[in-house]
């Protein structure tokens, strides 16, 4: 396993206006905005570049993996949608426990 600190580049949700809490300017000169500054430092992107440079996998390999994982994610989403709604009894389970 590996662990890395990163920056959430996207908004919290599609209904979230992240311009309310993001800086409009970049933290350093030479960047268009805060998002582009942090995207360039993404440990996920950087690790992918490292693996490509080391010959661990190619762009075609990455594309195959992305397609397969997208199908897997869509299948999991479809299964979750077919499972039906949980009982309201479970609305607050595993959220917060105060004794």
N, CA, C and O atoms as a GROMACS GRO file, in nm:
protein
  396
    1UNK      N    1   0.082  -0.120   0.000
    1UNK     CA    2   0.000   0.000   0.000
    1UNK      C    3   0.086   0.126   0.000
    1UNK      O    4   0.200   0.126   0.046
    2UNK      N    5   0.029   0.229  -0.052
    2UNK     CA    6   0.099   0.356  -0.047
    2UNK      C    7   0.002   0.463   0.002
    2UNK      O    8  -0.120   0.447  -0.006
    3UNK      N    9   0.057   0.570   0.053
    3UNK     CA   10  -0.024   0.676   0.109
    3UNK      C   11   0.035   0.809   0.063
    3UNK      O   12   0.156   0.827   0.061
    4UNK      N   13  -0.052   0.903   0.027
    4UNK     CA   14  -0.005   1.034  -0.017
    4UNK      C   15  -0.106   1.140   0.022
    4UNK      O   16  -0.227   1.116   0.022
    5UNK      N   17  -0.056   1.257   0.057
    5UNK     CA   18  -0.145   1.370   0.082
    5UNK      C   19  -0.170   1.439  -0.051
    5UNK      O   20  -0.079   1.458  -0.132
    6UNK      N   21  -0.293   1.475  -0.072
    6UNK     CA   22  -0.327   1.542  -0.197
    6UNK      C   23  -0.428   1.652  -0.171
    6UNK      O   24  -0.468   1.675  -0.057
    7UNK      N   25  -0.468   1.718  -0.273
    7UNK     CA   26  -0.560   1.830  -0.268
    7UNK      C   27  -0.684   1.790  -0.347
    7UNK      O   28  -0.672   1.741  -0.459
    8UNK      N   29  -0.801   1.811  -0.293
    8UNK     CA   30  -0.924   1.778  -0.365
    8UNK      C   31  -0.943   1.885  -0.472
    8UNK      O   32  -0.978   1.999  -0.440
    9UNK      N   33  -0.921   1.848  -0.596
    9UNK     CA   34  -0.926   1.944  -0.706
    9UNK      C   35  -1.069   1.979  -0.741
    9UNK      O   36  -1.098   2.094  -0.776
   10UNK      N   37  -1.159   1.884  -0.732
   10UNK     CA   38  -1.298   1.910  -0.768
   10UNK      C   39  -1.380   1.962  -0.651
   10UNK      O   40  -1.333   1.966  -0.537
   11UNK      N   41  -1.502   2.001  -0.682
   11UNK     CA   42  -1.594   2.047  -0.580
   11UNK      C   43  -1.642   1.928  -0.497
   11UNK      O   44  -1.618   1.813  -0.534
   12UNK      N   45  -1.709   1.955  -0.385
   12UNK     CA   46  -1.761   1.848  -0.301
   12UNK      C   47  -1.866   1.767  -0.374
   12UNK      O   48  -1.873   1.645  -0.358
   13UNK      N   49  -1.948   1.832  -0.455
   13UNK     CA   50  -2.054   1.766  -0.530
   13UNK      C   51  -2.088   1.852  -0.652
   13UNK      O   52  -2.036   1.962  -0.667
   14UNK      N   53  -2.175   1.800  -0.737
   14UNK     CA   54  -2.213   1.875  -0.856
   14UNK      C   55  -2.297   1.998  -0.822
   14UNK      O   56  -2.308   2.089  -0.903
   15UNK      N   57  -2.356   1.999  -0.702
   15UNK     CA   58  -2.436   2.115  -0.661
   15UNK      C   59  -2.357   2.216  -0.580
   15UNK      O   60  -2.412   2.315  -0.531
   16UNK      N   61  -2.227   2.192  -0.565
   16UNK     CA   62  -2.141   2.276  -0.483
   16UNK      C   63  -2.071   2.381  -0.568
   16UNK      O   64  -2.012   2.347  -0.671
   17UNK      N   65  -2.075   2.505  -0.527
   17UNK     CA   66  -2.003   2.613  -0.595
   17UNK      C   67  -1.871   2.634  -0.520
   17UNK      O   68  -1.865   2.708  -0.422
   18UNK      N   69  -1.766   2.568  -0.570
   18UNK     CA   70  -1.638   2.576  -0.499
   18UNK      C   71  -1.569   2.712  -0.510
   18UNK      O   72  -1.467   2.734  -0.444
   19UNK      N   73  -1.621   2.802  -0.591
   19UNK     CA   74  -1.560   2.935  -0.597
   19UNK      C   75  -1.584   3.012  -0.467
   19UNK      O   76  -1.519   3.114  -0.442
   20UNK      N   77  -1.675   2.963  -0.384
   20UNK     CA   78  -1.702   3.028  -0.255
   20UNK      C   79  -1.591   3.002  -0.152
   20UNK      O   80  -1.575   3.079  -0.057
   21UNK      N   81  -1.515   2.894  -0.172
   21UNK     CA   82  -1.409   2.863  -0.075
   21UNK      C   83  -1.272   2.842  -0.138
   21UNK      O   84  -1.176   2.810  -0.067
   22UNK      N   85  -1.260   2.858  -0.267
   22UNK     CA   86  -1.129   2.848  -0.332
   22UNK      C   87  -1.076   2.987  -0.365
   22UNK      O   88  -1.152   3.081  -0.390
   23UNK      N   89  -0.946   2.996  -0.364
   23UNK     CA   90  -0.881   3.122  -0.400
   23UNK      C   91  -0.888   3.137  -0.554
   23UNK      O   92  -0.862   3.041  -0.625
   24UNK      N   93  -0.921   3.256  -0.604
   24UNK     CA   94  -0.925   3.274  -0.750
   24UNK      C   95  -0.786   3.279  -0.812
   24UNK      O   96  -0.770   3.257  -0.932
   25UNK      N   97  -0.685   3.309  -0.732
   25UNK     CA   98  -0.549   3.317  -0.786
   25UNK      C   99  -0.466   3.197  -0.740
   25UNK      O  100  -0.502   3.128  -0.644
   26UNK      N  101  -0.357   3.174  -0.809
   26UNK     CA  102  -0.267   3.064  -0.775
   26UNK      C  103  -0.181   3.100  -0.655
   26UNK      O  104  -0.154   3.218  -0.633
   27UNK      N  105  -0.138   3.000  -0.578
   27UNK     CA  106  -0.052   3.027  -0.463
   27UNK      C  107   0.088   3.075  -0.502
   27UNK      O  108   0.159   3.132  -0.419
   28UNK      N  109   0.128   3.051  -0.627
   28UNK     CA  110   0.260   3.093  -0.675
   28UNK      C  111   0.245   3.155  -0.813
   28UNK      O  112   0.150   3.126  -0.886
   29UNK      N  113   0.340   3.240  -0.848
   29UNK     CA  114   0.344   3.299  -0.983
   29UNK      C  115   0.362   3.188  -1.086
   29UNK      O  116   0.422   3.084  -1.058
   30UNK      N  117   0.308   3.212  -1.206
   30UNK     CA  118   0.329   3.118  -1.315
   30UNK      C  119   0.216   3.018  -1.334
   30UNK      O  120   0.223   2.933  -1.422
   31UNK      N  121   0.112   3.028  -1.254
   31UNK     CA  122  -0.002   2.936  -1.265
   31UNK      C  123  -0.128   3.018  -1.291
   31UNK      O  124  -0.140   3.130  -1.244
   32UNK      N  125  -0.220   2.960  -1.367
   32UNK     CA  126  -0.344   3.030  -1.400
   32UNK      C  127  -0.435   3.046  -1.278
   32UNK      O  128  -0.496   3.151  -1.257
   33UNK      N  129  -0.443   2.942  -1.198
   33UNK     CA  130  -0.532   2.945  -1.082
   33UNK      C  131  -0.490   2.839  -0.981
   33UNK      O  132  -0.395   2.764  -1.004
   34UNK      N  133  -0.560   2.834  -0.870
   34UNK     CA  134  -0.529   2.740  -0.762
   34UNK      C  135  -0.541   2.595  -0.809
   34UNK      O  136  -0.458   2.512  -0.774
   35UNK      N  137  -0.643   2.567  -0.888
   35UNK     CA  138  -0.667   2.430  -0.935
   35UNK      C  139  -0.550   2.379  -1.020
   35UNK      O  140  -0.502   2.268  -0.997
   36UNK      N  141  -0.505   2.458  -1.117
   36UNK     CA  142  -0.396   2.412  -1.204
   36UNK      C  143  -0.266   2.393  -1.125
   36UNK      O  144  -0.187   2.304  -1.154
   37UNK      N  145  -0.246   2.479  -1.026
   37UNK     CA  146  -0.128   2.466  -0.940
   37UNK      C  147  -0.127   2.331  -0.870
   37UNK      O  148  -0.025   2.262  -0.868
   38UNK      N  149  -0.242   2.293  -0.813
   38UNK     CA  150  -0.248   2.168  -0.738
   38UNK      C  151  -0.257   2.046  -0.829
   38UNK      O  152  -0.206   1.940  -0.792
   39UNK      N  153  -0.320   2.057  -0.944
   39UNK     CA  154  -0.325   1.944  -1.038
   39UNK      C  155  -0.185   1.902  -1.078
   39UNK      O  156  -0.158   1.783  -1.094
   40UNK      N  157  -0.095   1.998  -1.096
   40UNK     CA  158   0.043   1.968  -1.135
   40UNK      C  159   0.118   1.894  -1.024
   40UNK      O  160   0.218   1.828  -1.051
   41UNK      N  161   0.070   1.905  -0.901
   41UNK     CA  162   0.136   1.841  -0.787
   41UNK      C  163   0.066   1.714  -0.740
   41UNK      O  164   0.104   1.657  -0.638
   42UNK      N  165  -0.035   1.671  -0.813
   42UNK     CA  166  -0.112   1.554  -0.773
   42UNK      C  167  -0.022   1.431  -0.761
   42UNK      O  168   0.046   1.395  -0.856
   43UNK      N  169  -0.021   1.366  -0.645
   43UNK     CA  170   0.062   1.247  -0.630
   43UNK      C  171   0.014   1.133  -0.720
   43UNK      O  172   0.094   1.046  -0.757
   44UNK      N  173  -0.112   1.132  -0.755
   44UNK     CA  174  -0.165   1.028  -0.844
   44UNK      C  175  -0.108   1.047  -0.984
   44UNK      O  176  -0.060   0.952  -1.045
   45UNK      N  177  -0.114   1.169  -1.033
   45UNK     CA  178  -0.060   1.199  -1.166
   45UNK      C  179   0.091   1.177  -1.168
   45UNK      O  180   0.145   1.117  -1.261
   46UNK      N  181   0.159   1.226  -1.066
   46UNK     CA  182   0.305   1.212  -1.061
   46UNK      C  183   0.346   1.066  -1.055
   46UNK      O  184   0.442   1.026  -1.121
   47UNK      N  185   0.276   0.984  -0.977
   47UNK     CA  186   0.309   0.842  -0.968
   47UNK      C  187   0.284   0.773  -1.102
   47UNK      O  188   0.359   0.685  -1.142
   48UNK      N  189   0.177   0.813  -1.170
   48UNK     CA  190   0.150   0.758  -1.303
   48UNK      C  191   0.262   0.789  -1.400
   48UNK      O  192   0.304   0.702  -1.477
   49UNK      N  193   0.310   0.914  -1.398
   49UNK     CA  194   0.423   0.951  -1.484
   49UNK      C  195   0.547   0.868  -1.451
   49UNK      O  196   0.617   0.822  -1.541
   50UNK      N  197   0.572   0.849  -1.323
   50UNK     CA  198   0.687   0.771  -1.278
   50UNK      C  199   0.678   0.628  -1.333
   50UNK      O  200   0.776   0.574  -1.385
   51UNK      N  201   0.560   0.566  -1.320
   51UNK     CA  202   0.543   0.429  -1.369
   51UNK      C  203   0.560   0.422  -1.520
   51UNK      O  204   0.620   0.326  -1.571
   52UNK      N  205   0.509   0.522  -1.592
   52UNK     CA  206   0.527   0.525  -1.737
   52UNK      C  207   0.676   0.536  -1.772
   52UNK      O  208   0.725   0.464  -1.858
   53UNK      N  209   0.747   0.626  -1.704
   53UNK     CA  210   0.890   0.645  -1.731
   53UNK      C  211   0.971   0.519  -1.701
   53UNK      O  212   1.070   0.492  -1.769
   54UNK      N  213   0.930   0.445  -1.602
   54UNK     CA  214   0.999   0.320  -1.565
   54UNK      C  215   0.960   0.203  -1.655
   54UNK      O  216   1.017   0.094  -1.643
   55UNK      N  217   0.866   0.224  -1.744
   55UNK     CA  218   0.823   0.119  -1.836
   55UNK      C  219   0.733   0.016  -1.770
   55UNK      O  220   0.718  -0.095  -1.821
   56UNK      N  221   0.673   0.051  -1.658
   56UNK     CA  222   0.585  -0.043  -1.588
   56UNK      C  223   0.455  -0.066  -1.664
   56UNK      O  224   0.397  -0.174  -1.655
   57UNK      N  225   0.409   0.033  -1.736
   57UNK     CA  226   0.293   0.018  -1.823
   57UNK      C  227   0.289   0.131  -1.923
   57UNK      O  228   0.350   0.236  -1.904
   58UNK      N  229   0.217   0.107  -2.031
   58UNK     CA  230   0.212   0.205  -2.140
   58UNK      C  231   0.081   0.284  -2.136
   58UNK      O  232  -0.007   0.257  -2.054
   59UNK      N  233   0.072   0.379  -2.224
   59UNK     CA  234  -0.053   0.455  -2.236
   59UNK      C  235  -0.169   0.364  -2.274
   59UNK      O  236  -0.281   0.383  -2.226
   60UNK      N  237  -0.142   0.266  -2.360
   60UNK     CA  238  -0.246   0.171  -2.399
   60UNK      C  239  -0.289   0.086  -2.278
   60UNK      O  240  -0.408   0.060  -2.260
   61UNK      N  241  -0.192   0.044  -2.196
   61UNK     CA  242  -0.225  -0.030  -2.074
   61UNK      C  243  -0.314   0.054  -1.982
   61UNK      O  244  -0.412   0.004  -1.927
   62UNK      N  245  -0.277   0.179  -1.968
   62UNK     CA  246  -0.354   0.268  -1.880
   62UNK      C  247  -0.496   0.284  -1.933
   62UNK      O  248  -0.592   0.280  -1.856
   63UNK      N  249  -0.510   0.302  -2.062
   63UNK     CA  250  -0.644   0.318  -2.122
   63UNK      C  251  -0.728   0.192  -2.101
   63UNK      O  252  -0.847   0.202  -2.071
   64UNK      N  253  -0.668   0.074  -2.118
   64UNK     CA  254  -0.740  -0.052  -2.094
   64UNK      C  255  -0.787  -0.061  -1.948
   64UNK      O  256  -0.901  -0.099  -1.920
   65UNK      N  257  -0.697  -0.025  -1.856
   65UNK     CA  258  -0.733  -0.028  -1.714
   65UNK      C  259  -0.845   0.070  -1.684
   65UNK      O  260  -0.939   0.038  -1.611
   66UNK      N  261  -0.836   0.189  -1.740
   66UNK     CA  262  -0.940   0.290  -1.715
   66UNK      C  263  -1.076   0.242  -1.766
   66UNK      O  264  -1.177   0.257  -1.698
   67UNK      N  265  -1.078   0.183  -1.886
   67UNK     CA  266  -1.205   0.133  -1.941
   67UNK      C  267  -1.262   0.021  -1.853
   67UNK      O  268  -1.381   0.020  -1.824
   68UNK      N  269  -1.176  -0.073  -1.812
   68UNK     CA  270  -1.221  -0.185  -1.729
   68UNK      C  271  -1.272  -0.136  -1.593
   68UNK      O  272  -1.375  -0.182  -1.545
   69UNK      N  273  -1.200  -0.043  -1.533
   69UNK     CA  274  -1.242   0.009  -1.402
   69UNK      C  275  -1.368   0.093  -1.413
   69UNK      O  276  -1.450   0.095  -1.321
   70UNK      N  277  -1.384   0.163  -1.524
   70UNK     CA  278  -1.508   0.240  -1.544
   70UNK      C  279  -1.627   0.145  -1.553
   70UNK      O  280  -1.732   0.170  -1.493
   71UNK      N  281  -1.611   0.035  -1.627
   71UNK     CA  282  -1.719  -0.065  -1.637
   71UNK      C  283  -1.751  -0.123  -1.500
   71UNK      O  284  -1.868  -0.142  -1.465
   72UNK      N  285  -1.646  -0.151  -1.422
   72UNK     CA  286  -1.665  -0.205  -1.288
   72UNK      C  287  -1.740  -0.106  -1.198
   72UNK      O  288  -1.829  -0.145  -1.123
   73UNK      N  289  -1.704   0.021  -1.207
   73UNK     CA  290  -1.771   0.123  -1.126
   73UNK      C  291  -1.917   0.139  -1.166
   73UNK      O  292  -2.004   0.153  -1.080
   74UNK      N  293  -1.945   0.138  -1.297
   74UNK     CA  294  -2.082   0.149  -1.345
   74UNK      C  295  -2.164   0.029  -1.302
   74UNK      O  296  -2.281   0.044  -1.264
   75UNK      N  297  -2.105  -0.091  -1.306
   75UNK     CA  298  -2.176  -0.212  -1.260
   75UNK      C  299  -2.206  -0.202  -1.111
   75UNK      O  300  -2.316  -0.240  -1.069
   76UNK      N  301  -2.113  -0.154  -1.031
   76UNK     CA  302  -2.136  -0.139  -0.887
   76UNK      C  303  -2.245  -0.036  -0.861
   76UNK      O  304  -2.329  -0.056  -0.773
   77UNK      N  305  -2.245   0.073  -0.936
   77UNK     CA  306  -2.348   0.176  -0.921
   77UNK      C  307  -2.485   0.119  -0.958
   77UNK      O  308  -2.583   0.143  -0.887
   78UNK      N  309  -2.491   0.046  -1.067
   78UNK     CA  310  -2.617  -0.016  -1.109
   78UNK      C  311  -2.669  -0.113  -1.004
   78UNK      O  312  -2.788  -0.115  -0.974
   79UNK      N  313  -2.579  -0.194  -0.947
   79UNK     CA  314  -2.619  -0.289  -0.842
   79UNK      C  315  -2.671  -0.215  -0.720
   79UNK      O  316  -2.768  -0.258  -0.658
   80UNK      N  317  -2.606  -0.104  -0.685
   80UNK     CA  318  -2.651  -0.025  -0.569
   80UNK      C  319  -2.788   0.036  -0.595
   80UNK      O  320  -2.871   0.041  -0.505
   81UNK      N  321  -2.812   0.080  -0.717
   81UNK     CA  322  -2.942   0.139  -0.750
   81UNK      C  323  -3.053   0.034  -0.745
   81UNK      O  324  -3.166   0.063  -0.706
   82UNK      N  325  -3.020  -0.089  -0.786
   82UNK     CA  326  -3.118  -0.198  -0.785
   82UNK      C  327  -3.145  -0.252  -0.645
   82UNK      O  328  -3.246  -0.318  -0.623
   83UNK      N  329  -3.056  -0.225  -0.552
   83UNK     CA  330  -3.071  -0.279  -0.416
   83UNK      C  331  -3.188  -0.216  -0.342
   83UNK      O  332  -3.236  -0.272  -0.243
   84UNK      N  333  -3.235  -0.104  -0.387
   84UNK     CA  334  -3.346  -0.039  -0.320
   84UNK      C  335  -3.300   0.050  -0.206
   84UNK      O  336  -3.183   0.050  -0.168
   85UNK      N  337  -3.393   0.125  -0.155
   85UNK     CA  338  -3.362   0.219  -0.047
   85UNK      C  339  -3.354   0.148   0.087
   85UNK      O  340  -3.431   0.056   0.114
   86UNK      N  341  -3.260   0.190   0.171
   86UNK     CA  342  -3.251   0.130   0.305
   86UNK      C  343  -3.366   0.180   0.393
   86UNK      O  344  -3.431   0.281   0.363
   87UNK      N  345  -3.388   0.110   0.498
   87UNK     CA  346  -3.490   0.148   0.594
   87UNK      C  347  -3.451   0.281   0.660
   87UNK      O  348  -3.332   0.304   0.684
   88UNK      N  349  -3.548   0.367   0.689
   88UNK     CA  350  -3.516   0.492   0.760
   88UNK      C  351  -3.449   0.465   0.896
   88UNK      O  352  -3.381   0.552   0.951
   89UNK      N  353  -3.470   0.345   0.949
   89UNK     CA  354  -3.406   0.308   1.075
   89UNK      C  355  -3.253   0.324   1.066
   89UNK      O  356  -3.189   0.354   1.167
   90UNK      N  357  -3.197   0.304   0.949
   90UNK     CA  358  -3.052   0.308   0.930
   90UNK      C  359  -3.000   0.448   0.896
   90UNK      O  360  -2.881   0.466   0.871
   91UNK      N  361  -3.088   0.546   0.895
   91UNK     CA  362  -3.050   0.680   0.855
   91UNK      C  363  -2.932   0.736   0.935
   91UNK      O  364  -2.845   0.802   0.878
   92UNK      N  365  -2.929   0.710   1.065
   92UNK     CA  366  -2.823   0.766   1.149
   92UNK      C  367  -2.727   0.662   1.206
   92UNK      O  368  -2.645   0.694   1.292
   93UNK      N  369  -2.737   0.539   1.160
   93UNK     CA  370  -2.643   0.438   1.211
   93UNK      C  371  -2.504   0.464   1.150
   93UNK      O  372  -2.492   0.501   1.034
   94UNK      N  373  -2.404   0.443   1.230
   94UNK     CA  374  -2.264   0.459   1.186
   94UNK      C  375  -2.230   0.602   1.145
   94UNK      O  376  -2.139   0.624   1.065
   95UNK      N  377  -2.304   0.700   1.198
   95UNK     CA  378  -2.274   0.839   1.167
   95UNK      C  379  -2.198   0.903   1.283
   95UNK      O  380  -2.090   0.960   1.264
   96UNK      N  381  -2.254   0.895   1.401
   96UNK     CA  382  -2.193   0.957   1.517
   96UNK      C  383  -2.246   0.886   1.641
   96UNK      O  384  -2.366   0.861   1.654
   97UNK      N  385  -2.155   0.855   1.730
   97UNK     CA  386  -2.196   0.784   1.851
   97UNK      C  387  -2.156   0.866   1.973
   97UNK      O  388  -2.038   0.887   1.998
   98UNK      N  389  -2.254   0.913   2.046
   98UNK     CA  390  -2.230   0.992   2.166
   98UNK      C  391  -2.290   0.918   2.284
   98UNK      O  392  -2.408   0.880   2.281
   99UNK      N  393  -2.210   0.897   2.385
   99UNK     CA  394  -2.262   0.827   2.504
   99UNK      C  395  -2.281   0.921   2.618
   99UNK      O  396  -2.323   0.879   2.726
   0.00000   0.00000   0.00000
